[in-house]
């Protein structure tokens, strides 16, 4: 189960909501740091396999890139817009 603090970190990523966080949880992602260095296409494929159907489309892959980028930057490091 994802800790509420980790959920809050994940929600900082643009276009990530409760549903996508639930998908990440379903594939064993429990911390934003778990996404560091991940490939959004592979994460999408893992979600599709867990759901037993093709569900994550091109826009979903783009959405998954956002928390991965946030994880790569580090959650305590402000982005260029900060």
N, C-alpha and C positions, 0 to 999 in steps of 0.2 A: 504494500500500500504506500502511496506517495504521501510523504509528510506535507502538511499544509504550507510550511515555509518553502519547500521545493516546488509545490504547485504555484505559489506566488511568483517564484523566480521564473518558472516556465511561462506564466501568463504575461510576463514582460516582453516576450517575443511577439512581434507583430503577427497577427492572424492566427494565433494559437488560443483556442478556447477549451472549455471543459471536455468536449467530445474528443478532440485530438489528444488531450492529456490522458483521457481514458484509454485511447488506442495505444499510446506510448506505455501506459501502465500494463496493458494486456500483453505487451511483448517484453516486459521485464525492465523497462526504463523507469527507474525510481528517483533519479536525480538528474538535474540539468547537466551535470558534469558527465553523466553516462553517454551523452550525445557528442562529447568532444571528439572531433576527428571523424565523425560518422558521415556516411554518404546518404543523402536524403532519398535516393532511389532505392538503396538497400533497406533503409528503414521502412519505406513505403511497401516494399515487397514483403518484409516481415509482418507488417500489419495486415496485408492482404492474406497472407498464409494463415495468420492467427484468426482472421475473420472467416476463413474458408471461402473467400470470394474476392474478385477484383473490386476494390472499393476506392482506393486512393488514386485519383486521376492526376493529370499534369499540374493542376492548381494545388492539389494536396501535397505534391512533391515540393512545389515552390514554398508552400506554407511550412513544411518540415525543415526547409533550409534555414528558416528564421531562428528557431531555437538552437539549431546546430551552430549557426554563426554566433549566437549569444554565448553558447557554451565554449566555443573556440576563443572568444574574446575574454572570457572569465566573467563571472557574475558580479564581481566587485569592481570591475573596470568599466567606467562610463564609456559609452560609444561616442562617435564623432559629433552627434547631435547634442550631447550633454553640456 
